[in-house]
Amino acid sequence: MADAVVMLTVISLFLFPVLCFALLILLPAALGVSIGIRRFYLTILLRIFEFATARIQQHDSRQDLNENRRETLPDNNAALQKEKNSLTSIKQEQKSSLVKVRSYGTLRREFELSDAYHFCRQGIEAIADDSVTKCFSAAELSSWNLLTRTNTHYEFVSMRLTILWVIGFLFRYCCLLPLRFVLTVVSVSLFVMTTAAIGLMPNSRYKRHVSKYVSLMCYRILARAFSAVVTYHNKENRAMGGGICVANHTSPIDVIILACDACYAMVGQRHGGFNGLIQRAMSRSEAHIWFERFEVKDRQAVSNRLKEHVSDPDKLPILIFPEGTCINNTSVMMFKKGSFEIGGTIYPVAMKYDARFCDAFWNSSKHTMIQYLLLMMTSWAIVCDVWYLPPMHRKEGEGAVEFANRVKHEIAQKGGLVDLIWDGQLKRMTVKEDFKKEQQKEYSKLLKIE
């Protein structure tokens, strides 16, 4: 009798966390509802961040006060003299610039090293204020979020802040990480098994309905593996069948964020291994577009596959990230025109992550996919706003490049992002010769040779 009581006690102790896990996480995800635990968790985090920011500001103010005591008052006469010297140098530079019309022979006799100052200044300004490479590194935070992976380290500013940082470290790695790993395994396993069963069903409207429900359920469980809190705006503008959904790209998690609210047809290269397993599972339930390696370089073959998919309104809308690479969620870079040559309706989507809780940007040149996922699972949470913009169509006589730029501008404006003309592939390759020639032409106009 005593052994039976002990056995029941052990089983109840084991089943209680499992039951809580199912009721608090799996069941709300399956029903598509939220009971408010994650938003309450974010509220607590914000209060902790405010406390940490106040302690840091006190530390910085004390440091500034000590530095001001050691500094002497500035010499006003020296400042005035420095300003006069700078004005004189500017006037001399203006006199020596090549603003007058001269012959080639005169230019050869009078050319000096100072004539290249304009070109050098442009180069230095481009290095000092580089708007391209900034897009491929983590954005700086105005306050510290108790993560040492951010740009500024304040964990040893005060004893209270150090204790708070240690508690947060243990909570993220000893509590959140194991729970999130279990959620990932559950969601992926459930997705593979359910899609295998759906693949045995005949093609019908009922199959598409079941497939949609299963996809939303599994992606929502997977989103909870990152403690994702997503706010969707203007849901009436969600992509419809036969359309193309285009969005700015920050992370591979972008797909999970969008797939928690609607179902999409994915486009990509066919892989092997674990990625291939997921691709085959997805293809059992819905029509996705996977290309072989030799087909990716064939633009015509890719375009034909996409046009064939878009022409069928019963198929899912295609999800495409026209930038072709991940950007740090401060800017939107050049959209590739291929997505806008297919035809059909374009459904723009703007995504903006809250960097206070997690830096969602994937720097593929610095972190592998496994390292990146580990960073995401050991962050506080992923908080994102998604705006569905009104559908857009290509105007009569409008080129694919102009249409892509117009869509990009709308996404940047809605998401509060900087609209850049540069190609995101610049982080992997050198600048094209066309851009160099444009700068050379601008410099040659200053010479004004007869």
C-alpha positions in Angstrom: 0.0 0.0 0.0 2.8 2.4 0.9 4.6 1.6 -2.3 1.5 2.4 -4.3 1.1 5.8 -2.5 4.8 6.6 -3.3 4.3 5.6 -6.9 1.2 7.8 -7.2 3.0 10.7 -5.6 5.9 10.4 -8.0 3.6 10.2 -11.0 1.6 13.2 -9.8 4.7 15.2 -9.3 5.8 14.3 -12.9 2.3 14.9 -14.4 1.7 18.3 -12.8 4.4 20.2 -14.7 3.4 18.3 -17.9 -0.2 19.3 -17.4 0.7 22.9 -16.7 2.9 22.8 -19.8 0.0 21.6 -21.9 -2.6 23.9 -20.5 -0.5 27.1 -20.4 1.4 26.7 -23.7 0.2 24.0 -26.0 -3.5 24.5 -25.7 -3.5 28.3 -26.1 -1.2 27.9 -29.1 -3.5 25.3 -30.7 -6.6 27.6 -30.2 -4.7 30.7 -31.3 -5.4 32.6 -28.0 -3.1 34.2 -25.4 -3.8 34.2 -21.7 -1.5 37.2 -21.1 1.5 35.5 -19.4 4.0 36.7 -22.0 2.8 40.3 -21.9 2.9 40.3 -18.1 6.4 38.9 -18.4 7.4 41.8 -20.7 5.9 44.3 -18.2 8.2 43.0 -15.5 11.2 43.1 -17.8 10.5 46.7 -18.7 10.5 47.7 -15.0 13.7 45.8 -14.4 15.3 47.6 -17.4 14.1 51.0 -16.0 15.8 50.2 -12.7 19.0 49.2 -14.4 19.0 52.3 -16.5 18.5 54.5 -13.5 21.5 52.9 -11.8 23.6 53.3 -14.9 22.7 57.0 -15.2 23.7 57.6 -11.6 27.0 55.9 -12.2 27.6 58.0 -15.4 26.6 61.2 -13.6 29.1 60.6 -10.9 31.8 59.9 -13.4 31.0 63.1 -15.3 31.1 65.1 -12.1 34.6 63.8 -11.3 35.9 64.5 -14.7 34.5 68.1 -14.7 36.3 68.8 -11.4 39.6 67.8 -13.0 39.1 69.8 -16.1 40.1 73.5 -16.4 38.0 76.2 -17.9 38.5 76.6 -21.7 40.5 79.5 -23.1 38.0 81.7 -25.0 40.8 83.6 -26.8 42.2 80.3 -28.0 38.8 79.2 -29.2 38.3 82.4 -31.2 41.8 82.2 -32.7 41.1 78.5 -33.7 37.8 79.6 -35.4 39.6 82.4 -37.3 42.2 79.9 -38.5 39.6 77.5 -39.7 37.7 80.2 -41.6 41.0 81.3 -43.3 41.8 77.7 -44.3 38.3 77.3 -45.8 38.7 80.4 -47.8 42.1 79.3 -49.1 40.7 75.9 -50.0 37.9 77.6 -52.0 40.4 79.7 -53.8 42.5 76.7 -54.7 39.6 74.6 -56.0 39.2 74.0 -59.7 36.2 76.2 -60.4 37.5 78.0 -63.5 37.5 76.8 -67.0 41.0 75.8 -68.1 42.6 74.0 -71.0 44.2 70.6 -70.6 47.7 72.2 -71.0 47.0 74.7 -68.3 45.7 72.0 -66.1 48.9 69.9 -66.5 51.0 72.9 -65.5 48.9 74.1 -62.5 47.6 70.8 -61.1 48.6 70.4 -57.4 48.0 67.8 -54.8 45.5 70.1 -53.1 43.2 69.7 -56.2 42.4 66.2 -55.0 41.1 67.4 -51.6 37.5 67.2 -52.7 37.9 63.6 -53.7 39.7 62.7 -50.5 37.1 64.5 -48.4 34.3 62.6 -50.1 36.1 59.3 -49.3 36.7 60.2 -45.7 33.0 61.3 -45.3 31.9 58.0 -46.8 34.0 56.1 -44.3 33.0 58.2 -41.3 29.3 58.1 -42.1 28.9 54.7 -43.8 25.2 53.9 -44.1 25.8 50.5 -45.7 28.1 48.5 -43.3 26.0 49.8 -40.4 23.2 47.7 -41.7 25.2 44.5 -41.2 26.0 45.0 -37.5 23.9 45.0 -34.4 22.2 48.3 -33.7 23.2 50.2 -30.6 20.8 50.4 -27.7 20.1 53.6 -25.8 19.8 51.6 -22.5 21.2 48.3 -21.3 19.0 45.2 -21.3 21.1 43.1 -18.9 22.7 41.1 -21.8 26.4 41.1 -22.1 26.1 40.4 -25.9 24.9 44.0 -26.4 27.3 46.8 -27.3 27.8 48.2 -23.8 28.7 46.2 -20.6 27.4 47.5 -17.3 27.2 44.3 -15.3 29.8 45.5 -12.7 28.6 49.1 -12.3 27.1 48.4 -8.9 26.6 45.5 -6.5 22.8 45.5 -7.1 23.1 45.5 -10.8 25.6 42.7 -10.7 23.3 40.6 -8.6 20.4 41.4 -10.9 22.5 40.4 -13.9 23.5 37.0 -12.3 19.9 36.2 -11.5 18.9 37.0 -15.1 21.7 34.9 -16.5 20.6 31.9 -14.4 17.0 32.4 -15.3 17.7 32.6 -19.1 20.1 29.6 -19.2 18.6 27.3 -16.5 14.9 28.0 -16.9 14.1 29.5 -20.3 16.6 27.6 -22.4 15.4 24.1 -21.4 11.8 25.0 -21.7 12.3 26.6 -25.1 14.2 23.6 -26.3 11.4 21.3 -25.3 8.9 23.5 -27.1 11.0 23.4 -30.3 11.2 19.6 -30.2 7.5 19.3 -29.6 6.5 21.7 -32.4 8.9 20.2 -35.0 7.9 16.6 -34.1 4.2 17.5 -34.2 4.6 19.3 -37.5 6.4 16.3 -39.2 3.9 13.7 -37.9 0.7 15.7 -38.7 1.9 16.7 -42.2 2.7 13.0 -42.9 -0.9 12.2 -42.0 -2.3 15.1 -44.1 -0.3 13.9 -47.1 -2.4 10.7 -47.1 -5.6 12.7 -47.5 -7.0 13.3 -51.0 -6.8 16.8 -52.4 -9.9 18.7 -51.4 -11.0 21.9 -49.6 -11.2 19.9 -46.3 -7.5 19.0 -46.7 -6.5 22.6 -47.2 -8.5 23.6 -44.2 -6.8 21.0 -42.0 -3.4 21.8 -43.4 -3.9 25.5 -42.6 -5.0 24.8 -39.0 -2.0 22.4 -38.4 0.4 24.9 -39.9 -0.8 27.8 -37.7 -0.8 25.6 -34.6 2.8 24.3 -35.1 4.2 27.7 -35.9 2.5 29.3 -32.9 4.0 26.6 -30.6 7.4 27.2 -32.3 7.0 31.0 -31.7 6.5 30.3 -28.0 10.0 28.7 -28.0 11.3 32.2 -28.4 8.7 33.8 -26.1 7.6 35.7 -29.2 5.1 38.5 -28.6 3.8 39.7 -32.0 1.3 42.5 -32.7 -0.4 42.4 -36.1 -1.8 45.6 -37.5 -4.4 46.0 -40.3 -5.2 42.3 -40.7 -7.7 43.0 -43.4 -4.7 43.6 -45.7 -3.3 40.1 -45.3 -2.2 38.3 -48.5 -4.7 36.4 -50.5 -4.3 33.4 -52.8 -2.6 34.2 -56.1 -0.7 37.0 -54.5 2.9 37.7 -53.5 3.7 38.8 -49.9 7.0 40.8 -49.7 8.6 41.9 -46.4 11.8 43.4 -45.1 14.2 40.8 -43.9 15.9 40.7 -40.5 16.1 37.1 -39.4 15.1 33.5 -40.4 12.6 33.9 -37.6 10.7 36.3 -39.9 9.1 33.3 -41.5 7.8 32.0 -38.1 6.5 35.4 -37.1 4.5 35.8 -40.3 3.3 32.1 -40.4 1.7 32.5 -37.0 -1.0 34.7 -38.5 -1.4 33.4 -42.0 -0.2 30.5 -44.2 2.2 31.1 -47.1 4.0 29.1 -49.8 7.7 29.2 -49.2 10.3 29.6 -52.0 13.9 28.4 -51.8 16.6 26.0 -52.8 16.1 22.3 -52.1 18.3 21.0 -49.2 19.2 17.8 -47.6 19.6 16.7 -44.0 17.3 18.3 -41.4 16.3 21.2 -43.6 15.3 18.7 -46.3 13.2 16.9 -43.8 11.3 20.0 -43.0 10.9 20.9 -46.7 9.5 17.5 -47.5 7.1 17.7 -44.5 5.8 21.1 -45.7 5.3 19.9 -49.3 3.1 17.0 -48.1 0.4 19.4 -46.9 0.7 22.4 -49.3 2.3 23.3 -52.6 5.6 25.0 -51.9 8.3 26.0 -54.5 11.7 24.3 -54.1 14.4 24.6 -56.7 17.3 22.3 -57.4 20.7 23.9 -57.3 21.1 24.0 -61.1 17.7 25.7 -61.4 18.5 28.6 -59.1 20.8 30.2 -61.7 18.2 29.8 -64.4 16.2 33.0 -64.0 13.6 32.0 -66.6 12.9 28.7 -65.0 12.4 30.3 -61.6 10.1 33.0 -63.1 8.0 30.4 -64.9 7.6 28.3 -61.7 6.5 31.4 -59.7 4.1 32.6 -62.5 2.5 29.2 -62.6 1.9 29.3 -58.8 0.5 32.8 -58.8 -1.9 32.0 -61.6 -3.8 29.6 -59.3 -5.9 31.5 -56.8 -6.5 28.3 -54.7 -2.8 28.1 -53.8 -1.3 29.9 -50.9 0.3 33.4 -51.4 4.0 33.3 -52.0 6.3 34.7 -49.2 9.4 36.5 -50.6 12.1 38.6 -49.0 13.3 40.7 -51.9 16.4 42.1 -50.1 18.0 38.7 -50.4 19.9 39.0 -47.1 19.3 39.9 -43.5 19.5 43.6 -42.5 19.7 44.8 -38.9 16.1 46.2 -38.8 17.1 49.8 -39.0 17.0 50.1 -42.8 15.5 48.6 -45.9 18.0 48.0 -48.7 17.5 47.4 -52.4 14.7 45.0 -53.5 15.5 42.6 -56.3 13.3 43.2 -59.3 12.6 39.5 -60.0 9.8 39.3 -57.5 8.0 42.3 -59.2 8.3 40.9 -62.7 6.0 37.9 -62.1 2.7 39.8 -62.1 -0.1 39.5 -59.7 -0.9 41.5 -56.6 1.9 42.5 -54.2 1.0 42.5 -50.5 3.7 44.5 -48.7 4.5 43.8 -45.0 6.6 45.9 -42.7 8.3 44.2 -39.7 9.9 46.0 -36.8 11.5 44.2 -33.8 11.9 45.7 -30.3 15.7 45.6 -29.7 15.2 46.1 -25.9 14.3 42.5 -25.4 16.4 40.8 -28.1 18.6 41.7 -31.1 16.8 39.6 -33.8 19.3 40.4 -36.5 21.2 37.4 -37.9 24.8 38.3 -38.8 25.5 35.3 -40.9 29.2 36.3 -41.3 29.6 36.2 -37.5 27.3 33.5 -36.3 26.2 30.1 -37.7 22.5 29.1 -37.7 23.0 27.0 -34.5 24.8 29.8 -32.7 22.1 32.3 -33.8 19.3 30.1 -32.6 21.1 29.6 -29.2 21.4 33.4 -28.9 17.7 33.7 -29.6 16.7 31.0 -27.1 18.8 32.6 -24.4 17.4 36.1 -25.0 14.6 37.6 -23.0 11.9 37.5 -25.7 11.2 38.4 -29.3 8.9 41.4 -29.6 7.8 42.4 -33.0 5.2 44.6 -34.7 3.8 43.6 -38.1 2.0 46.0 -40.4 0.0 44.6 -43.3 0.0 47.4 -46.0 -2.8 47.7 -48.7 -2.2 45.6 -51.8 -0.2 47.3 -54.6 -0.3 46.8 -58.3 2.2 47.7 -61.0 1.1 50.8 -62.8 0.9 51.0 -66.6 4.3 51.8 -68.1 6.0 51.3 -64.7 9.2 49.2 -64.8 9.9 46.4 -62.4 12.7 48.4 -60.7 10.5 51.5 -60.2 7.7 49.3 -58.8 10.1 47.6 -56.4 11.4 50.9 -55.2 7.8 52.2 -54.6 6.9 49.1 -52.6 10.2 49.4 -50.6 9.5 53.0 -49.8 6.0 52.2 -48.4 7.5 49.4 -46.2 10.3 51.7 -44.9 7.9 54.5 -44.2 5.4 52.3 -42.3 8.0 50.5 -40.2 10.0 53.6 -39.4 13.1 52.3 -41.3 15.7 54.1 -43.4 15.1 53.7 -47.1 18.5 52.9 -48.8 19.3 52.4 -52.5 22.2 50.1 -51.9 22.3 46.3 -52.7 22.3 44.1 -49.6 24.7 41.8 -51.3 27.5 44.4 -50.7 28.3 42.6 -47.4 29.5 39.6 -49.5 30.9 41.2 -52.6 32.7 44.4 -53.8 31.1 47.5 -55.1 30.0 47.3 -58.8 32.1 49.2 -61.3 29.0 51.3 -62.3 29.0 53.0 -58.9 32.7 53.8 -59.1 32.2 55.3 -62.6 29.4 57.5 -61.3 31.7 59.0 -58.6 34.4 59.5 -61.2 32.0 61.4 -63.5 30.9 63.6 -60.6 34.6 64.4 -59.8 35.5 65.1 -63.4 32.7 67.7 -63.6 34.7 69.8 -61.1 37.6 70.1 -63.5 35.6 71.8 -66.3 38.3 71.2 -69.0 37.8 72.8 -72.4 
